[in-house]
Amino acid sequence: MSKWNNTSDGFPTTKIPVLVSDGTRIYAALAVWVEADECAGWLWEVMDFCQGPINDIGSYCCDDDYQFEYWMSLPEPPQEDPRYEES
């Protein structure tokens, strides 16, 4: 079972979808490391559910206003159920 991780303890692997929270709401997001103009740091790209599925990294928008305190790995997708296999 996944647990909530505090961002002060570290960030998830870059460009891997995770759940994030600001302490009130929960979103799907990606952590990205950005280096520009002599500064570097972590930014979050937040999922736009109108753009595609949660595992499509092209469905995320980056913004330095996103400030999340917690993140959690997504659960593994369910295994194929043999009851639903096509014959």
Secondary structure, DSSP 8 states (H G I E B T S, - for coil): ----EEGGG----TT--EEEESSS-EEEEEEEEEEETTEEEEEEEEE-TTTS-TT-GGGEEEETT---SEEEE--------GGG---
